Amino acid sequence: MPTVSEILDFEERWGVHSGGKESAIIRELGISPVRYYRDLNRAIDTREALKLRPMLAGRLRRIRDQRRHARPALSA
């Protein structure tokens, strides 16, 4: 299982690229893309992420929050 640092390093390298990221996640980190994005979302909320990569963690939090607010509310 990749560490917070490994996940952030990977995201920093691949954050702006689109092609081949999913296969690189499997090849380099040894986890599925679904697990990677779940772990990334958890990682950016940690103190460790803010200490290691404050700008990256902050940017990813803002993007995540903007996407959450942009989605229409689910009605029950």
C-alpha positions as CSV (number, residue, x, y, z in Angstrom):
1,M,0.0,0.0,0.0
2,P,1.5,3.4,-1.0
3,T,2.3,6.0,1.6
4,V,0.9,9.5,1.6
5,S,4.2,10.7,0.3
6,E,4.2,8.3,-2.6
7,I,0.6,9.2,-3.5
8,L,1.4,12.9,-3.5
9,D,4.6,12.4,-5.5
10,F,2.7,10.4,-8.1
11,E,-0.1,13.0,-8.3
12,E,2.3,15.9,-8.6
13,R,3.9,14.2,-11.6
14,W,0.6,13.1,-13.2
15,G,-1.8,15.8,-12.1
16,V,-1.8,17.8,-15.3
17,H,-1.4,14.8,-17.7
18,S,-4.4,12.8,-18.8
19,G,-3.2,9.9,-21.0
20,G,-2.0,6.7,-19.4
21,K,-2.5,7.7,-15.8
22,E,-4.6,4.7,-14.9
23,S,-2.1,2.2,-16.2
24,A,0.7,4.1,-14.5
25,I,-1.2,3.9,-11.2
26,I,-1.3,0.1,-11.5
27,R,2.3,-0.2,-12.7
28,E,4.0,2.3,-10.3
29,L,1.9,2.0,-7.2
30,G,0.5,-1.5,-7.5
31,I,-3.1,-0.5,-6.7
32,S,-6.3,0.0,-8.8
33,P,-7.2,3.5,-10.0
34,V,-10.3,3.4,-7.8
35,R,-8.3,2.7,-4.7
36,Y,-5.7,5.4,-5.8
37,Y,-8.4,8.1,-6.0
38,R,-9.9,7.0,-2.7
39,D,-6.5,7.1,-1.0
40,L,-5.6,10.4,-2.6
41,N,-8.8,12.0,-1.3
42,R,-8.1,10.7,2.2
43,A,-4.4,11.7,2.0
44,I,-5.1,15.3,1.1
45,D,-7.0,15.7,4.4
46,T,-4.1,14.7,6.5
47,R,-1.6,16.8,8.4
48,E,1.2,14.9,6.7
49,A,0.0,16.0,3.3
50,L,-0.1,19.6,4.4
51,K,3.4,19.3,5.7
52,L,4.8,17.5,2.7
53,R,3.0,19.3,-0.1
54,P,0.9,22.2,1.2
55,M,0.2,23.8,-2.2
56,L,-0.7,20.5,-3.9
57,A,-2.9,19.3,-1.0
58,G,-4.6,22.7,-0.9
59,R,-5.2,22.8,-4.7
60,L,-6.6,19.2,-4.7
61,R,-8.9,20.0,-1.8
62,R,-10.2,23.1,-3.6
63,I,-10.8,21.1,-6.8
64,R,-12.6,18.3,-4.9
65,D,-14.8,20.8,-3.0
66,Q,-15.7,22.7,-6.2
67,R,-16.7,19.4,-7.8
68,R,-18.8,18.4,-4.8
69,H,-20.6,21.8,-4.8
70,A,-21.1,21.6,-8.6
71,R,-23.0,18.3,-8.5
72,P,-26.8,18.6,-8.1
73,A,-28.1,17.4,-4.8
74,L,-29.5,13.9,-4.8
75,S,-33.2,13.8,-3.9
76,A,-34.4,11.0,-1.9
